[in-house]
Amino acid sequence: MLETSPSPHGVPIEEQLARLPDQPGVYKFYDAKGNLLYVGKAKSLRNRVRSYFLKTATLEPHKRQMVTEIADIQYLLAETPTQALHFEADLVRSERPRYNVKLRDDKHYPYIRINIQDAWPKTMVARRMQRDGARYFGPFTDATSVRQTLDTINRLFPHILCNRVITGNDPRACLYYHIKRCPAPCIGAINNEDYRQIVDQMISFLDGKSDGVLKDMRQDMEQAAEALEFERAADLRDRIRAAERVVTQQQIVYSSMADQDVVGVYSQGLYSCVQVFLIRGGRLVGREHFVLEAQGEETAGEILWSFLIQYYSQSSDIPTEVVLPAEVDDPDAMRVWLTDRRAENGASSRKRVRISAPKLGENRKLIELATENAKEVLEKLQQQWLADEARTTGAVVELQELLDLPQLPHRIECYDVSHVQGTNQVASMVVFENGQPRRSAYRRFKIKHDYGNNDTLSMQEVIGRRFRRALTGQLRRAGEQDSWENGGDSADDGSVEPEGGWAEMPDLVIIDGGKGQLNAALEILDTMEVTELPVVGLAKENEEVFVRDRATGRAAAAPVILPRTSQAMFLVQRIRDEAHRFAITYHRAVRGRTGLRSALDEVEGIGPKRKRELLRRFGSVRGIRAATLEELAAVPGMTLKQARVVKSSL
């Protein structure tokens, strides 16, 4: 007997199951509210999806719970199981379904990017890998490992670190040249061919091909010495020694010259840690760990499958062999998918990727070592999570006691205003829940009226706009008329519905400012009859906290002094600093757009598209000014005539 539930479209689940085709594809389960519950792939959609309902008793507890929530089934047909795997990988990464095993915080994994299409390529940190012709290395698990890698390769392969437009005619080089971190093409100290050679060596080194790089560098050193270029030969000698020290630290772990990723997994509770050993040419050139969050008792094969499709869908370097601690479901489809991904990344050979799960031998020992590493990492992370949770929970409790709040401030909102000499006025709202930032609830405001340097009036406008929207949302849900309707104020964040994060009321509001700004906020809240909401002002000078005087309804005469070393003070400072950072970031963006408008909009014949192309190529108006006529004319959409107009106008 099929377990059924009504479809939101009026089609019973039983009918939807009967219509499923016997073809490969991706299936998606939705609940009654339209939320995506799960994404999976199947060789036969009919057999795979029906199995959830026919064999419910054999499912893991969390999947039995999922089946009770399924209200709608959708599917996407694929020509082959491998194409279905492509679809699954994309959907899991982009949609993050509730019941799929997911990488924690995978949106923030950084890459090293080298745009080899630039005339003078340089390194930069990117947050996502794109198919734009650039070379990407990563993902790295944190920004620290990226910085360490960048520092190492910059010492070994000096290259451009600044944003100068390279003309070769600059009067002087920057500091990086004098500390031997840049070869200074800006002053013509190196030609493009020699600079390209350094970049090629850097890329090969990042690819793990250190032996070939060292051989080339030694040949260059010998040639420089024979040509009596002793300074260059000495510089190459120092770089070779530094590179050899790095290579020596890369432990030889495999007797052959294999290129492989060795994967170890350790699970505890709902969390699994995956350790990846990156072995290139038989050397351990790097290791990365990733934490996955499950919903229940997933098997080792399910955890591995979820990791592989998420990790390798964003990995810039896929080797010819992936060594796993256990078999995965449908290994043939996984092999073909990995081979396709490797080709998409620009692999020099069309070798098929091999997947193995050895029980004995050299590779098994490497798996056990990776698993032991994964265990150590997860145990340390869990201790850190517990300590962080205890610290933030303690700070929230302490803050309630010190400020005499009626309830725990689970949700805290903080507001800050930013401008320069009264221009481009903006404000920020950041949200912390249970002591942690909830970035999806952050909001930005562009001040609508010109208040000059008057932060008090700007703050009053922002508080009014925020809480009018909150009250609007509450009244709409209650079916009442809204007397504060303000014409769909979106606060520049793209959210036009009050329920989109606006209707939720805070337990505490922090105003970044002293008594004046606090009184302005209290005054506007009084007009909306929001009188019970705890609001405090944080004065910058002495970190004094001003609270509402319950008798007068305005800022109390004497501030509350939080102990300097208290967890409550650290939390308040962290929230205030985050509001300031968010406001400053937005202000710079607004100011930058305004500055670019004032400079480029005056140039006749340069519309939005050409302006974007110019800025994309040269980075700023200053860069455009420094460019030659030929460089300007080479920009897509530009002509030599327009280049002359730009030059003369700027």
N, C-alpha and C positions, 0 to 999 in steps of 0.2 A: 504493500500500500504506500503510495507516495505521500509524503508530508507536504502539505500545500499551505500557502497563505495568499491573500488577495493581492493582485497587482495594483499599483496606484493608477494604472490606466484602465482598470476594470477587467483585465485579462488574468484569469487564475494562473497560478504557477504551473499547475498540471498541464494547461493548454500550451503555455510557453515551452515546457519541456518537450511536449509532443512535436513542436515545430522545429526543434533544434536539428541542424543538418549533421550528417555523418561525414564531416570534413574538418581539416585542421583549422585552428583559429584561436582567438583570445576571447574569454568570457569575463563578464563584469557583473558582480552582484551589487544591487542597491537596496537600501532600506526604504521604508514608507515615506521618508522625508526627502528622498532623492540623494542621500549621502552614499558615496562609493564605499562599499565594505571590503571588496576583495577583487583582485585581478589574477587570473591564471591562464595558462596556455594548455592546449590539448591537441593530440593527434586526431581525436574524434570528439567534437564538441558534444554530440549527443551522449556518448557513453560517459565522458568525464563529468559533465554537469549533472546528469541523472544519478550518478553514483553518490553525490552528496545527499540526495533525498531518499535513495533506495537503501543505503547502508549507513544511516545516521548513527545507529548504535555503535558502530565500529570507529567512528570519528573521535578525535581528541576532544576534550570538554569545550575548549574555546571554539572549535569548529562546529560543534553541536549548537552552541549558543549563536554562532553566526547564521546557521541555517534557519533558526527561529526568527531571525531578523530580516531575512531575504524577502523582498516584496516585488522585485523586478529583476529580470535577467536580460542583459544585452550582450551581443557578441559581434566580433569582427572577423570575417573570414580571411584566411591566409592561403596562399598557394602551396606552401610547404610548412612543416613543423618549424624549420629554421626561421622562416619569415614570421611565424607566430611568436617565436622567441624574441625577435626584434621588437615586435609590437608590445610584448609583455614588459621588456626592459624599459622601453620608453614610458609606458603608462605607470609602472611602479615608481619610477623616478620622478615623474612630473606630477602625478596625482596623489602619491603616498596614501594608498588605501588603508583603512583602519586595521584590517586583519592580516595584512601582509607583513612579513618580517622586514624591518626597515633599518637602514643605517642611521645612527644618531647624528644629527647636525651635519649631514652630508652636503648641505647647501654651502657650507663655509670652507670646504676643502680647497686650498689654493694650489695654483700651478706656477711654474716658471715659464714665461712666454718669450720667445725670440722670433721677431718678425723678419724672416730671412729675405722678404721681398723689399725691405727698406734698403736704401743705398748704403746706409751705415747702421746695421742692426745693433740692437742693444737688448739687455734683459729687462724684464718687468714682471711683476706679480699679477696674475689674472685669477679671477674667481670662477671662471667657467671656461671650458675648452670649446672653441668654435672652429668650424672648417673655413678658415680664412687665409690659408696658405702659410701660416706661422707654425713654428715648431713649439710643442708644449711638452713639459716634463712634469710628471706628477700623476695623481694628486698626492699632496703631502697632508699629513694629519693635522698639522698646526703651522701657524705663521713662524714660529721659532725655527723649525727645521728648514723652512724656506729661506729665512734670513741667513742661517748658518751655511746652507748650500751656496747661496748667492755670494756670501763673503769669501768662501773657499774658491769658487771659480773665478771671482774677480782678482784674487791674489795670483792665481795661476795663469789667468788669461785676461790681462788688463783690457778693458773695453769702455765704451762711452757710458757714463753714469748720469750725465746731466741732460737737460732738455734743449740745449743749444741747437740752432739750425747750422749744420756743418757747411761752411763755405771754404775753409782752408785759409781764410784771410783775416781771422780775428787777431787783434793786436797782442793778446796774451792768453795763455791757457789758464784753466781753473786749478784749484788746489789738488784735484785728483791726479793731474799730470805730475806734479812735484812729489807726490808720495807713491808714484809708480803704480797707480790704479787705473790710469787711462793713457793711451798712446797719443792723445791730443791731435786728432785729425782736424780739429777746429783751427789750428795754426799751421796746418800742413806738415806736421811732424811725421806723419805716416800716410802712405798712399792707400787708395781703396783696395788694391789687390792684396797688399800685405795685411790690411785690417781684416779683409774677408778670410784670410788664412787663419788668423787668430780666432775668429768666430767659428769657422769650421772645426778647428781643434777643440774649442769649448763644447760644441754640440757633440762631437765624437766622445769626449770625456764624459759628458752627461749620459750618453748612451751606453757607457760602460766599456768603451773601446780604448782603455788607457794605454795598453801596450803599443798600439799603432801611433797614438798621439806622442808618447815619449820618444819613440823611434824618430818621428818627424822633427821633434824639437831638438834632439841630439844632432841630427843632420844639419839643421839650421844653425846650431851653435858652432859646429865645425866649419861651416861655410863662412860664418861671420868672422871667426878667428883667422881663417885663411885670407880673408879680404881685409885683415887688420882693423876690423870694426870691433875693437876690444870691449867697448862699453856695452854694445848690443850682445856680444858673446857672454859677458859677465851677467847681464840681465837674464838671458836665456838659461845660463847655468843655475842661477838662483831659482828660477821658475821650475826647472827640471827637478831640483832637489826637493822643492816644496811638493811637487806632484808625486814624486817617489814616496815621500812620507805619507801622503794620503793613500796611495796604492798599497803601501805596506800595512796600513791599518785595515784594509779590506781583506778579511780572512779568506784564505783558499779553503773552500768547503767541498769541492767536487773534483775528482781526479781527471775528469774530461773537461773540455772547454765549453760546457753546456750553457745555454741561455734558458733559464727557467724561473718560474715563480713557485715557491714552496709555501703551501698554506697550512697553518695549524689553527685549530678551533678549540676554545674552552668555553663551556656554558655553565652558568650558575643562575638559577631562578629564571627571570624573564630576559636576562642579558647574556649575550654571547660576545666574546672577543675573538676577532680573527687577526692572526699575525701573518704577514706576508714577507717572506725572505726574497729579496730581489737578487738573483744570481745571474751574473753576466760574465761569460768567458770563464766560468768556474769559480769566480770570486763573488763573495757576498758584498755587493756594492751599496746595499741599502735595505732597510726594513721599515715597514709601516704597520700600524695596528689600527683596527676599526672596530667599533662597538655596534652591535645590532640589537634592536629591541624587538622582542617577540610578543605574541599575545597569549601563548600557552605552551603546550608541550610539543613543539615542533621537533621533527626528527633531524638527525645530523645532515641527511641528504637535503631536506628542505632548507635548512639554514645555509648550507653551502650554495645551493641553487640561488637563493635570494641574494647572497653576497656576490656571487659571480656576475649575475646580470646587472647589479648596481655598480659594482667596482669597475668591471671592464667596459661598461657603457661610457665611463668617464675617464678611463685610464689612457694615458698618452703612449704607453710602451707595453705592448703585449708580446711576450716571448714565444718561442716555438714550442714550449712545453709548460704545462701547468700541473703541478703535483699536488694531489688532494689527499686528505686523511680518510675519505670514504667515497664511495661511488655516488654519482648524482643520477637522478631520473633523466632518461633520454640523453645519454652522453653524446650520441651521434649529432643531434641537433646543436648541442652546446659546442662541439668541435667546429662544426661548420660556421656557427655564429661567431666564435672567437677568431676563426680564420678570416671571415669577412671584416670584422672589426679591425684586425691587424692590417688588412689591406687598406681600409679607410684611413688608417693612421699614417699611411705612406711607407709601409714596410718595403725594404728594397727587394725582398724575395717573396714569392707567392707560396712559401712553405705552409703546409697544413699544420695547424696547432694540434699538438698531442696532449691528451688528458690521461693521467695515470693515477691510480690509487694503490701504491705498492704495499705489500704486507711485510716484506723483508728487504734487506739490503741498505745501500747508502742513502737512498732517498727516504726510506722509512725512518732512519735515524734523524734526518733533517726535519721530517714532519714532527717527530717527537720533540725535537728541540724547539721548533716553532710553537708547538702546543704548550710547552712549559713556559715559554716567553709570554704567550697569550694569557696563561693562568696568572702569572705574576702581574701583568698589566691590569687585568680585570680586578684582581684583589686590591691593588693600589687605588684604582679608580673608585671602587666601591667604598673604601675607607675615606677617600676624599669627598665623595658624594654625601656620606653620612656626616662628616665634619662640617661641610658646607651647609647642609640642611639644618644641623643643630645650631650653627652660628647664625644663620638668617632667621630661623624661628626664634632664637633667643633675642635677636635684635628687635624683631617685631613686638614681642612681649614686653621687652624693656621700654620700647618707645611708647607703648600704651600706658605703662606705669608712669613714666616721666612726664608725659603730656596730659595725663589724667583723661584719657580718651574713654568714651562710653563702651567701646568694643575694640577688639583686635583690628588694627588697620591692615586687613588682608590686601585691599587694593589701595595703593597710594598713587596720586597724580601730582606731578610737579610741573610748574609753568615758568618759562623764562622768555624774556624779550631781548632781541638783538637788533642793532642798527649801527651805522657809522655817521656821526654828526646829524642824526635825525633822518637819514635817508635809507631807503630800502628796508623799512621796518618789518620785521617778521617775529613770530613767536613759536615756541614749541610746547608740546604737552607730551611728557613721557609717563609711562605706567609701569609700576612695579607691583607684582602680585606675590604675596608670601615672601617678600624680600628679594625676588628675582625679576629682572626686566621682562616685560611682555611686549616685545617689539612690534608685534602685529597690531597693537592697540595705540601705538604712537600716532600723534597728529601734528601737522604743521599748519600755521596760520600766516597769511599775508595780511598785515594791518591795512584796513580799508581806508582809514582817514589819516590825514597828515597831522600828527601830533608833535612833530619836531623831535626835540630831545625829551619829551614828557613820557617817561616809561610808565608812570602811574595811569595815565589815560589809556595807553596802549594795553596795559594789563587788564584794565577794566573792560575794554572792548572784547578781549580774548575770553575772559571768564564769562562775560555775558553771552557771547556766541556759543561757547561750549555748553553751558547749562540750559540755555534756551532749547538747544537741540535735545538735551536729555529729557527735559520736561515735555517737549513735543512728542518724543517717542513714547513716554509713559501715557500721555493723554490719548494718543492714537490707539494704543493697545487697549485702553479703557473705552474707546469709542466716543470720547468727548471732543468738543471743539477746542482747537488750539488757539489761544489768544496771543501766543508769542511767535506765530509763524514769521519766518524771516526770509522767505524767498529762496529756500533751498541752499542755504549757506553750506558750502562743502569744505571750507577751511583748507582748500588747496590740496586735499588728500585724495580726491577722487571718490570719496564716500558721500553719497547724497541722501541715503536713508538713515534716519536716526538710529535704527536698530543696528546699523553697521558699526558697532563699537561705541556709539554715543549714548545710548539709553542706559548703559550700566553706570551706576553711581559709585563714586569712590567712598572709602571709609575715612580718608584723610587727604586734604589738599595742601600742598606746599607751594608757597609763592616765593620765587627767588627775588627777595627784596625785603626791606625793613617795614616799619610801621606804615609809611605812606602807601606803599603798594598793597599791603594787607588791608588797610582801611578801604582802599578803592575796590578791592575784590569783595569785601564784606558789604559794602554799600550796594553794589549791583546785585549781589545775591539776595539782599533784603528786599529789593524791588520785585524779585521773583518768588519771595516767601520761602527761600531756602535758608532757614535760620538755624537748623539743627546740625548742619554739616560742619565737622571740625576743619577749620582752615588755619594754617599757621604761616608766618613769614620768616624766612631765614635771611638775616642780615649778613652781608659778606664780611664786614670788618672784623668782628669778633666771634663769628659763628653763633650769634645770639638768635634764639627762637622766640618770636613774638606770637602769642596766642590771643584768642578772642576773650575779652572780658565779658563774662556772662551777664553782668549787671548793665553795662553800657552797650553791649553788642559791637564794640569797636576794639581795636588793639589794646591790650593791657599795657599799663604804663611801664611795668618792669618785665624784662624778658625772662624766659626759662633758660637756664644755662645747663646744657647737657654735658655730663662729664667727658673730658677730652678723649679719654681712652675707652669710652663705653662703646659697645656694639651698636647701640642706637645712634650715636653720633656718626660712626663710620657709615651706617646705612643712609642716614640723612645726607651726608656729604656725597656719597656715591650717587644718590638719586639726583641731587642738585647738579653735580658735575655732568651727569648724563644728559640732563635737560639743557645745560649750557652747551655741551658738545653738539647736540641735535639742532639747537637753534643756530649756532655758529655755522654748521655745515649747510643748513638751508639758506642762511643769509649770504654765504659766499656764492652759492649757486645763483641766487637772485641777483646779487650784485654783479656777478660775472656776466649774466645774460644782459643786464642793463648796460654794462660797459661795452659789451660787444655790439649791442644795438646802436649805441651812440657813435661808435667808430665806423662800423661797416655799413649801417643803413644809409650813411651819407654818400656812399660810393655809388655812382650812377651805373645802372645796368647789372648790379650784383643782387640777385634775388636770393630767397631763402635756400634754394638748393645749392647754388654756387657758394654761398656763405658757409653752409655746412661742410662742403667739400674742402674749402680753404682751411677751415678750422680743424677738420679731421687730419689734413695733411701737415699743417704747421703748428697746431696746438693752441695758438693765441694770436692776438693782433700783433704783438711784438714779434712773433715768429714770422708772420706775414710780411711785416715791414722789413725784416732781415733777409727775406728770400730774394733771389735774383728774378729778373724778368722771365728767363727760361724756365725756372722752377715754378713760377706762378702759372705760366702758360701751359705747363705739363699737367696741371690739375684737371681732372675730368670736367668738361663743360666750359673750360676757360680757353680764351684765344690770346694771341700776343697783344692784340689791341686792348682787350679787357685787362690784361696784366699791366699794361702801361697806365690805364685809368686807375687801377688799384694802387700802383706805386705812387702816382702823383697825388692821389687823394689822401693816402695815409702818411 
